[in-house]
Amino acid sequence: MADYYNVGKVTSAHGIKGEVKVYPLTNVPERFYELEYVWVFDDQQRPRKYDIEYVKIISKRVCVKLKGIDNRDEAEKLKGAFLKVDSQNALKLEKDEYFIKDLIGMKVYTEEGDFVGSLVEVLQTGANDVYVIKGEEREILIPAIKEVVKKVDVDNKVMVVHLLEGL
């Protein structure tokens, strides 16, 4: 099965022409202008490809018109759906950037080799992401900054961290 990456989540219908408001799940909302199509999965997790007719960005929200969604009722049915791109349309990552889906489930260790826990969630805050690590006894939050995250091995699903005082 091909890899798919979330780029947005439909929050509501917009207007009467079938447009949908989308909460962008990307650091670059303008990338919607470059997309020719997106994928939406149905309840049985079957992908359906929608060509994009046009995109508007309205105060940090993205408004998208998908081909074949031509009225408000059809647009309302997409509420809560994730808009996804396939791997060939995914953004190319810079050094030290990772897709969230590749981080989830990583085993996290200290530099000394002690097991901290598993990365279960990534919180996207304004300044930097925060990793939620679930250990055997507690859950800890660590900032995704170079002073803390020392190594990320996506292939082996392992992260090495330096825990700052108080974490």
Secondary structure, DSSP 4 states (H G I P E B T S, - for coil): ---EEEEEEEEEEETTTTEEEEEE-SS-GGGGGG-SEEEEE-TT--EEEEEEEEEEEETTEEEEEETT--SHHHHHTTTTPEEEEEGGGSPPPPTT---HHHHTT-EEEETTS-EEEEEEEEEE-SSSEEEEEE-SS-EEEEE-STTTEEEEETTTTEEEE-PPTT-
